[in-house]
Amino acid sequence: MAELLARPIALRADAARNRARLLDVARRHYADTGELPLNAIATEAGVGIGTAYRHFPTPEVLIEAMAIDAFDEMMSVVRAAISIDDPADALRSMVEGAFERLRADAALAQLLSAGTFTCADAAALAGDLYIEVGNLIQRARAVGALSADVTVDDLRRLLCGLRSAAASGPEPVEAPERYTEILLAGLRPR
């Protein structure tokens, strides 16, 4: 069986167009309803259900395909934070940027909340992201900006929780950046 990829390397022009239409419709459905009915998505995109399943054989592959670009952006946020000289400022930048990306992209939030990956390219990106965040954590610990027991997975879970908190309720939260302040305060050593 071929390796599953969230972003295939080479597609014929017609297959690339079909895939792009499916992803556009899926993003709209997911943003509106939180669901991914592949039959309805295929119909709205104007492709057959067989085509849809060839591109996205499981809901996990579809989520990863929808989120892979935002996942790349998340990596850029982390790398930009790492380039900041002060480790406490770097941690703050990473937390704020990651929270912003999670709030902006429901598929990315779902992908990181699950914490597991089906597609090889998404799994590789997650591995790289964990390494980079781990490096940032070590720097922050060294200057006393982060409690010694906080792990990369803790940050993943806490950021996903912040996103969930900001999205809960009938009205959007007015000042979601307040949540990052609360999180950062809780991450400091006691």
C-alpha positions, 0 to 999 in steps of 0.5 A: 500500500502506498504511503499516505500523504496530506500533501501529495508530491505529484498529481495530474492537473485534473486530479489536483483541481479535484483535490483542491475543490474537495478541500475548499468544500471540506473546509467550509463544511468543517467551519460551519458544522464541525463535520466532514460528510464526504458524500455531501462534500464530493457532491458539492465539489462536483466530483464522484464519491470514488474520487473523494475517497481516492484522495481522502480514504479516511476522515483523518487523512482529510483533516490532515490534508486540510490542516497541513498548510496551517501546520507549516505556519505553526512550524514557522511560528515556532522557528521565529520564536526560537530566533528570539534571543530572550528565552522568556520572550521566545516562549511567549511568542510561540504560545501567542502565535500557536494560539492564534493559529489554532483559533484561526484553523479548526482543522489544525486544532482538531489535528493537534488535539488528537495528537496522532497522525495518519499521513507520513508528511504530517507525522514528520512535521509533527516530529520536527515541531516537537523537537523545535518546541523541546529546544525552546522549552529547554532554553526557557527552563534554563532562565527560570521562565518555565517550570521544570516539569512542563513537557512539549505534550503539556504545551500541546494539550494546554494550547488546544484547551485554550483554543477550546475555551476561546471557542466555547459559548454562544459568543466569541471571547472578547479578549482571547489573548488574556488566555495566553497570559493566564497560561504563561503565568501558570507555566512559570516555576513556583 
